[in-house]
């Protein structure tokens, strides 16, 4: 009879991580999203500047 091969799937999995590691990742993602929110919120305000209208004066001479 043939011998059946046993495949060890646990060999290819990553080791379990601690809850503290997962909390750190969640904390960093939240901080990054808050920073990006404030960065883009302030950036949109600075784009909305109004240009001053330039008026020209004709038929005027300047004396020295």
Secondary structure, DSSP 8 states (H G I E B T S, - for coil): --------GGGGS-----HHHHHHHHHHHHHHHHHHHHHHHHHHHHH-----------S-----
